[in-house]
Amino acid sequence: MTDIEYLKKYYKGNIEDAYKLLEEGLPVQYIVGEVDFYGNIFKVNKNVLIPRFETEQLIELTMEYISDKFDGVVDILDIGTGSGCIAITLKKNINCNVDAVDISSDALKVAEYNKKLNDVDINLFKSDMLSNVSKKYDVIISNPPYIGREEDIQGIVEKNEPHIALYADNDGLYYYEEILKNCKKNLKDNFIIAFEIGKSQGKLVKNLALKYLDNIDVFIKKDLNYLDRFVIIVSENN
């Protein structure tokens, strides 16, 4: 669907005003104010990333690994929840309890709106990565900021989407390392960690996992464009 078709289908205001905003370079999703993600509607604005199809794939993969590894209800932590799309989608599709954190109060307001919009019971709270997290989880999932400070990205993304959710130090690896070096206290003995990653980061994130965690298997998975896009870390415990 083209941006014009998207506006015609979903925009509820004056369409001429919408066309002008599109010409000025505002993403069509922000103009409409919502997106269809995994079959559900989510509010989006400049305080959160626009959910993308790759993140739907992250959820699909994670649910497959959960189905293989666990029976019954699972406890999940979503780090850097943004719009809440990961946490809410998991809650709607599998038997789970979900906590979701973000450092941005503005992002958490959007997630809270989406929680009510989608009629799910998830727990949202503010935390810089794991700093305010005390519980233990079966699953930690995250699509953290992973673009290096010097990396070139699409102008429409750089100009409009929140930089706090895009960029990371250490060539984009900072937040993966922060999670991996601190997550032992928040993991049960039997666990899954699922990351969305940049296309060149698979082996680097795998090496970080092997550095900080013991007795694990690490899988690098490709997206539909055959690019490395996900890292799944699974404990070897039965």
C-alpha positions as CSV (number, residue, x, y, z in Angstrom):
1,M,0.0,0.0,0.0
2,T,1.4,3.4,-1.0
3,D,1.4,6.3,1.5
4,I,-1.4,8.0,-0.4
5,E,-3.5,4.9,-0.3
6,Y,-2.8,4.5,3.4
7,L,-4.0,8.1,4.0
8,K,-7.1,7.6,2.0
9,K,-7.9,4.4,3.9
10,Y,-7.1,5.4,7.5
11,Y,-6.8,9.2,7.8
12,K,-9.9,10.7,9.6
13,G,-9.2,14.4,9.2
14,N,-8.9,16.8,6.2
15,I,-7.2,14.8,3.5
16,E,-5.6,17.9,2.0
17,D,-3.9,18.7,5.3
18,A,-2.6,15.2,5.4
19,Y,-1.2,15.4,1.9
20,K,0.6,18.6,2.9
21,L,2.2,16.9,6.0
22,L,3.3,14.0,3.8
23,E,4.9,16.4,1.4
24,E,6.7,18.0,4.3
25,G,8.3,14.7,5.1
26,L,6.2,13.5,8.1
27,P,5.8,9.7,8.2
28,V,2.4,8.6,7.1
29,Q,1.9,6.6,10.3
30,Y,2.4,9.7,12.4
31,I,0.0,11.6,10.3
32,V,-2.7,9.0,10.7
33,G,-1.7,8.5,14.3
34,E,-2.0,4.7,14.4
35,V,-0.7,1.5,12.8
36,D,-1.9,-2.0,12.2
37,F,0.6,-4.3,13.9
38,Y,0.0,-8.0,14.0
39,G,-3.7,-7.5,13.3
40,N,-4.2,-4.9,16.1
41,I,-4.4,-1.1,16.1
42,F,-1.7,0.8,18.0
43,K,-1.5,4.5,18.5
44,V,1.9,6.1,17.5
45,N,3.3,9.5,17.7
46,K,6.8,11.2,17.7
47,N,7.5,9.8,21.2
48,V,7.7,6.2,19.9
49,L,9.2,4.3,17.0
50,I,6.8,3.2,14.2
51,P,6.4,-0.6,14.6
52,R,7.8,-2.5,11.7
53,F,7.2,-5.9,10.1
54,E,10.5,-7.2,11.4
55,T,9.3,-6.8,14.9
56,E,6.3,-8.9,14.1
57,Q,8.8,-11.5,13.0
58,L,10.6,-11.2,16.4
59,I,7.3,-11.9,18.1
60,E,6.6,-14.9,15.9
61,L,10.0,-16.4,16.6
62,T,9.8,-15.8,20.3
63,M,6.4,-17.5,20.5
64,E,7.8,-20.5,18.6
65,Y,10.6,-20.8,21.1
66,I,8.3,-20.3,24.1
67,S,6.0,-23.1,22.7
68,D,8.9,-25.5,22.4
69,K,10.4,-24.7,25.8
70,F,7.6,-24.0,28.3
71,D,4.3,-25.4,29.4
72,G,1.7,-23.2,31.0
73,V,2.0,-19.5,31.8
74,V,5.3,-17.7,31.2
75,D,6.6,-14.5,32.8
76,I,7.9,-12.0,30.2
77,L,9.8,-8.8,30.4
78,D,9.8,-6.4,27.4
79,I,12.7,-3.9,27.7
80,G,12.3,-0.6,25.8
81,T,8.6,-1.1,25.1
82,G,7.9,2.1,23.2
83,S,4.4,1.9,21.9
84,G,3.9,-1.4,23.8
85,C,3.4,-3.3,20.6
86,I,5.6,-6.3,21.6
87,A,4.2,-6.6,25.1
88,I,0.6,-6.2,24.1
89,T,0.8,-8.6,21.2
90,L,2.4,-11.3,23.3
91,K,-0.2,-10.9,26.0
92,K,-3.0,-11.2,23.4
93,N,-1.6,-14.4,21.8
94,I,0.0,-16.6,24.5
95,N,-0.6,-17.5,28.1
96,C,1.7,-15.1,29.8
97,N,2.2,-12.4,32.4
98,V,4.0,-9.3,30.9
99,D,6.0,-6.5,32.5
100,A,7.1,-3.8,30.1
101,V,9.6,-1.0,30.8
102,D,10.9,2.1,29.1
103,I,13.1,5.0,30.1
104,S,10.8,7.5,28.4
105,S,7.7,8.7,30.3
106,D,6.2,10.0,27.1
107,A,6.6,6.5,25.5
108,L,5.0,4.9,28.5
109,K,2.0,7.2,28.1
110,V,1.5,5.9,24.6
111,A,1.9,2.3,25.8
112,E,-0.6,2.9,28.5
113,Y,-3.1,4.2,25.8
114,N,-2.4,1.1,23.7
115,K,-2.9,-1.2,26.6
116,K,-6.4,0.2,27.2
117,L,-7.1,0.3,23.4
118,N,-6.3,-3.4,23.1
119,D,-7.9,-4.3,26.4
120,V,-5.0,-6.2,27.9
121,D,-3.6,-6.5,31.4
122,I,0.1,-5.8,31.3
123,N,2.3,-4.0,33.9
124,L,4.1,-0.9,32.6
125,F,6.7,1.0,34.6
126,K,9.7,3.3,34.1
127,S,13.2,1.8,34.1
128,D,16.5,2.5,32.4
129,M,17.0,-1.0,31.0
130,L,17.0,-3.3,34.1
131,S,17.8,-0.7,36.7
132,N,14.3,-0.8,38.3
133,V,13.5,-4.4,37.6
134,S,13.5,-6.8,40.6
135,K,11.5,-9.9,39.4
136,K,12.7,-13.0,37.6
137,Y,11.4,-13.9,34.2
138,D,11.2,-16.9,31.8
139,V,11.6,-14.6,28.8
140,I,13.3,-11.2,28.2
141,I,12.5,-9.7,24.9
142,S,13.8,-6.4,23.5
143,N,14.1,-4.3,20.3
144,P,16.5,-1.8,21.8
145,P,18.2,1.2,20.1
146,Y,20.9,-0.4,17.9
147,I,21.9,2.1,15.3
148,G,25.5,3.3,15.7
149,R,26.0,7.1,16.2
150,E,27.9,7.4,12.9
151,E,25.6,5.1,10.9
152,D,23.6,6.6,8.0
153,I,19.9,6.0,8.1
154,Q,16.9,7.1,6.0
155,G,16.3,10.8,6.3
156,I,12.6,10.4,7.1
157,V,13.5,8.2,10.1
158,E,16.4,10.4,11.3
159,K,14.3,13.5,11.2
160,N,11.1,12.2,12.8
161,E,11.5,9.2,15.0
162,P,12.8,9.5,18.6
163,H,16.6,9.4,18.7
164,I,16.5,7.9,22.1
165,A,14.9,4.8,20.6
166,L,17.2,4.7,17.5
167,Y,20.8,5.3,18.5
168,A,23.3,3.5,20.8
169,D,26.9,3.9,21.6
170,N,29.6,1.3,20.9
171,D,28.6,1.0,17.3
172,G,25.0,0.2,18.3
173,L,25.9,-2.6,20.8
174,Y,25.6,-0.6,24.0
175,Y,22.2,-1.7,25.1
176,Y,22.7,-5.4,24.2
177,E,25.7,-5.4,26.5
178,E,23.9,-3.6,29.2
179,I,21.1,-6.2,29.2
180,L,23.3,-9.2,28.9
181,K,25.8,-8.3,31.6
182,N,23.0,-7.4,34.1
183,C,20.2,-9.9,33.3
184,K,21.2,-12.9,35.4
185,K,19.5,-11.5,38.5
186,N,16.3,-11.2,36.5
187,L,16.3,-14.6,34.8
188,K,14.9,-17.9,36.0
189,D,17.0,-21.0,35.6
190,N,15.2,-21.9,32.4
191,F,15.0,-18.9,30.1
192,I,14.8,-17.3,26.6
193,I,16.2,-13.9,25.6
194,A,15.0,-12.6,22.2
195,F,16.6,-9.5,20.5
196,E,15.9,-7.7,17.3
197,I,19.3,-6.6,15.9
198,G,20.9,-4.6,13.1
199,K,21.9,-6.7,10.1
200,S,25.6,-6.7,10.9
201,Q,25.3,-7.3,14.6
202,G,24.5,-11.0,14.8
203,K,27.9,-12.5,15.6
204,L,28.8,-9.5,17.9
205,V,25.6,-9.9,20.0
206,K,26.2,-13.7,20.1
207,N,29.7,-13.1,21.4
208,L,28.3,-10.8,24.1
209,A,25.8,-13.4,25.1
210,L,28.6,-16.1,25.4
211,K,30.7,-13.7,27.4
212,Y,28.2,-12.9,30.1
213,L,26.0,-16.0,30.2
214,D,26.8,-19.7,30.8
215,N,25.2,-22.9,29.5
216,I,23.3,-21.3,26.6
217,D,22.6,-21.9,23.0
218,V,22.6,-18.8,20.7
219,F,20.7,-18.7,17.4
220,I,21.1,-15.9,14.8
221,K,17.9,-15.8,12.7
222,K,17.3,-14.0,9.4
223,D,14.4,-11.8,8.4
224,L,12.4,-12.2,5.2
225,N,15.1,-10.4,3.3
226,Y,17.6,-13.0,4.4
227,L,19.4,-10.5,6.6
228,D,20.5,-11.3,10.1
229,R,17.8,-9.6,12.2
230,F,17.3,-11.6,15.4
231,V,19.3,-13.3,18.2
232,I,17.6,-15.9,20.3
233,I,19.4,-17.0,23.5
234,V,18.1,-20.2,25.1
235,S,19.3,-21.8,28.4
236,E,20.4,-25.3,28.1
237,N,18.3,-26.4,31.1
238,N,15.5,-28.8,30.4
